[in-house]
Amino acid sequence: MGKWGNDMSTVGSKSLLINMPTETGIAQTVASLACAALRDDIQAYGRASLVTSTSSEVDAILPFMFAENVEWERVSVGLVSSAIQSGKLAGPSPIEAVLRATPAAAANFVPMGGQSCDPEVDAKLADDAYLTQLPFSFSLLTMEDDGQVPGWGDDYRRFSGETDRAVDWRSEADATPGSYQLALTRAALSRSRRAALVLVGDAQRSAFESEMQQLIYEAPIRGIVEDLGARMFIFCSPG
């Protein structure tokens, strides 16, 4: 079928790439996939964990996800990355705002940071919190049009697979003093039991295809795709 036809193929280490005609279709499918993973872990382990990017693509998925029949009081929900400014979160997480207005309000929201003015301390506190959630039941990832995965930027070495940390931090060279970014490491995300990457539009798809041609240490999303293999589902739509 065409580039955006309803067909499936594999990429990387047998990760499933699924073309769908609409973003709404992706939102419904990813929500069902995520909630199935949460229910499976609740049944098997008594608890489950979900980590997600914050983006317009995720915003479209959340209403479908939080409408599902899940024992949310047994679920921990956290972020793939979070911007910190002078020891405070840059703003309320849209995920947390949605949680508070849905049956998922009973879920445990795991903060990424903002508890101190020291990025090393914040990273350690977040690391302790997120390590207790490993392996994540489901990781929901997105990519920006320029190919960046939220939370990583250009300093790929800090987010390699060779670490025993779940959370690491960096600051941009031109950032406001006191600003820094906390992000989950590739090592933590690669332990996820299941994961999805959502690509909407030609720019994101082209950026993904370009990243998959780079060396793994230069392209963190390729590292995650290769690590997760068949546990990773990649959804594409024309937007």
HUBEL-V388543 format. One line per field, one symbol per residue. ss: DSSP state (A for helix, B for strand, O for the rest). burial: # if it has 9 or more other ideal C-beta (glycine too) atoms within 8 Angstrom, else .. A space follows every 10 residues. Layout:
ss = ???
burial = ???
This chain:
ss = OOOOOOOBBB BOOOBBBBBO OOAAAAAAAA AAAAAAAAAA AAAAAOOBBB BBOOOAAAAA AAAAAAOOOO OAAABBBBBO BBBBBOOBBO OOOAAAAAAA OOAAAAOBBB OOOOOOOOAA AAAAAAAAAA AOOOOOOBBB BBOOOOOOOO OOOOOAAAAO OOOOOOBBBB OOOOOOOOBB BBBBOAAAAO OOOOBBBBBB OAAAAAAAAA AOOOOAAAOA AAAAAAAAAA ABBBBBBOO
burial = ...#...... .##.###### #.#.###### #####.#### ##....#### #####.##.# ##.###.#.# .#..###### #####.#.#. ..#.#####. .#.##.#.## ####....#. ###.###.## #.##.##### ####..#.## ##...#..## #...###### #.......## ########## .######### #..##.##.# ##.#....## #########. #######..
